Amino acid sequence: MKQKIHDIIFKTNTKESLIFDLVLLILIIISVALVMLESVESLNDKYEQLFDIAEWVITSLFLTEYILRIWTSNKPIKYIFSTLGIIDFLSVIPMFVSFFFVGTNALLTLRALRLLRVFRLLKLARYINESNKLVASLKASKAKISVFLLAVIVLCIVLGTIMYLIEGAENGFTSIPRSVYWCIVTLTTVGFGDIAPGTPLGQFIAALIMILGYGIIAVPTGIVSAEYVQQSKTEAASHCCDECGAHKITKHAAYCYVCGEAFEEDEE
């Protein structure tokens, strides 16, 4: 019985496990929708009792799922402290924490705690297979993106300093840090408009920075896209971790990228 429940919860290659994943996915979506609807004051005033009942029912189901995952896991401690385990815990705990808050002064804190229920949305990542490839692509791009961001920071410092010298305090560039702030805002094409160059030379440099911003935005996108394509080419097969339920683990992986569980070598 325990092994059967384990297979349904952690695996994805059976009809029962697919139905379980689908039901859980629907519950997550409903739960997040309830949190959003509760934030609408008119709806919450009218349907507050209905929302509370629905929340407790869904929380009870998530708690049951969480307990079953711990009970059926071969290494429950690893699951509890894994990323998915922590997310599962955060998705149920806010409702129960409310029992420890008594008195009107605690109501504001309670409302803040209830916002933690949006952590249930993170449980969706478990059912989006492509998300693992995206995460792997971001990790593989980490060094390149770090170098790129460092270059952007240096560029902003240099251009900010130049603008400080050209424009001066009379045009709002009262210090180098403030000028660097303007450069970052302009380079990212946000353009708050709280500071603007007043001299022709400063406006010319600002125009160049704006144009440069479009090119800079494309660089990290290209880096991640290239790594994503590479991940797609090298991912010949995948499987699911029996301990934490992580999906899309590459065929020759020695350990689970979430909980660290060691995999047995596939026989060729």
N, C-alpha and C positions, 0 to 999 in steps of 0.2 A: 504493500500500500504506500509506504513512504517513498519507495523508488519510483512508483508510478506518478505520484504527486510531483516529485523532483523533476521527472522528465517533462511533465506538462508545463511546469513553471519555468524551467531553465532552458529547455530545448525548443527548437522551432521546426523539427522535421516530422511532426505528427499532426493529425487532424485536430486532436484535443488541444495541443499546445498553440496552434494557430488560432483556434476559437478563444482560448484563454487570453492570448495577446490582443485579439480584436476587442474583446469585452473590456479589457483593462484600458485599451486605447480610448474607447468610447467614454469610459468613466472619467479618465483624465480630462478629456475635452469638456465634458459636462461640468466637472468640478471647476475648471478654470473659467468657464462661462458664468457659473454661479458667482464666483468671486468678482467678476467684472460687473454683473448685474447688481450685486449688493452695493457696489460703489455709487449706483444711481439712487440718489436719496428718495425720490418719489416711488421708485419700485421697491426699495427696501422698507419704506414705511408701510406699504400696502401688503407686501408678501414676506415680511420678516420671519414669521413663524414657519412658513413653507420653506424658505431658504435654510433656516436652522435645521429643520427635519432632514432636508435633502443633504445638507452638509454632514450631519451626524451619520446618516446611512452610508454615504460615500467614504467618510473617514473610517467607519467600522470595516468596510470592505478592504480599504487600503491597509488597515492595521492587520487584518486577517492574512492578506497577501504577504505583508512584511514578516509576520510570525512564521508563516509556512516556508518562506525562503530561508529563514534562519534554521528552522527545524529540519528541513530536507537537505540543506547544504552539508557537504562532507567536512567543510572547514568554516563553520559559522562565524568565527571571529574575523576571518579574512573578509567575508562578505559584509559584515557589520561596518568595518572600517574602510571598505572600498568606496570609490566615488559613487557608484550606484546605490550602495547600501546607505550611505549618508544622505543621499537625495531622497531615498525611500523613507528614511527616518524623519527628515525635515518635512515631508509631505503630510505626515500624520500628527506630529507632536503639537502644533499650535492649538488645536482644538482641546487637547487634554491639559495643556498648560493653563488654560483658562480656569480650571478648577482651583488653582492656587492663588488666584487674584480675587480679593474680596473688597467691597467698598467702592464708592463712586470715584475716588481718586485714581483707582487702578484701571478704570474703563478706557482711558486714553492709551495706556500701555497695552491693554488687551486688544484694542483695535489695531495697533501696530503689529502685534504678534499674529493676528489673523491674516495679515498681508503675506506672511511666510507661506501661506497655502499655495501661492503661485509657484513654489518650488515643484509642485506637481507637474508643471509644464516641462520641467527638465527631464521628467521620466519619459517624455516623448522620444528623446534621443535614442533610447533603447530600441525603438521600433522603426527608426529611420536608418535603413542600412547604409545609405550613401554618406551619412554623417561621419562614420568612422574613417572613410577615405579622406574626407575634408579635414578631419583632425590630424590624420597622418600627414597630409600635405602641408598643413600649417607647421607641424613639428619639423618636417624636413626643410621647410623654408626659413626656420628660425634664425639661422646664422646670416643668411642673405638679407633678410628683412632688418635684422639688427644693425648690420653695416649700413644699409640704406637709410634707416632712421637716424643713425649717428651723422651721416653726411647731410641729411636735411637739417638737423639741429645746428651743425656748424654753419651751414648756408644761411640759416635764419639769424644766427648771431652776427655774421659778417654783414649781411644786408641790413639788419636792424641798426648796426653801428653806423653804416654809411648813411642811412636815412636820418639818424640822430644828428650827424654832422651837417647834413644838407638842410634839413627842415628846422631843427631847433625847437625850443620851448614854445615859441610864438604860434607854431602850427600843431601843438599838442604832443610833440615828441620830447617830453620833459626829461627823459632818462633813457639809457640804453635798454634796461629791462622792458620799459614801456614800448620802446621802438621794436624790440624783438617780438613782443606780444602782437604788435600791429603786423609785423612781417608774417608771423604764424597764421594769423587770421586771414591775411590776404593770400598767402600761399595756398591755404586749404580752401580758397574760394568761398569762405563764409561771409566775410565783408560786413561786420557789424556797423561800420560807419561812424563809430565813436571817435576815431582819429582818421584824418585824411590829409595827404600832402597838399601843400599850397603853392609850391614852386614848380615851374615847368620841368626842371630836372627831376625833382622828386616824383612828379606825376608820371614821367617817362619810366623811371625805375619801377614804380608801382605797376605800370602796365606790363612791363617785362615779367615781374613777379607773378601777376595774375595768369599770364600765358604759361609761364613755367609751372604753375600750380596744376594745370590740366595734365601736363606730361608726368609730373611727380605722382599724381593719383593713380596713373596707369601702371607705374612700375611694380608696386607690391601685388597688384592684381595679376600682372603677367607672371611674376615669380610663383605665386600660389597656383595659378592655372597650369603652368608647366609641370609643377610637382604633382598636381592632381591627375594630369594625363599620364605621368610616369607611374603613379600608384595604380591606375586602371590597367596599364600594360603588364605590370609585375604581379598583380593579384590574380594568380591562376585559379585559386580556389580558396574557400574560407570555411570556418566552422564557428561554433558557439562555445563559450566557456561554461562548463557545467557548474562552476562555483558561484560566479557572480552574474552570469547571463549576458555578458558582453558579446556583441555580434561582430560579424565580418572580420574575424581573426585570420590572418593569412595562413595558408596551408603549412608552411614550414616554420611557423612561429614556435619558439621554445617555451615562452611564458605568455600568460595573459597580460595585455597592456593595462588592464584596470586593476586586477587584484593580485597579479604576480603568480598565479597558479601555473605549475609546470605541466606541460603537455607531453604525452608519450609520443615517441617518433612513429610516424606512419610507415607501415611496411610497404615497400615497393613491390 
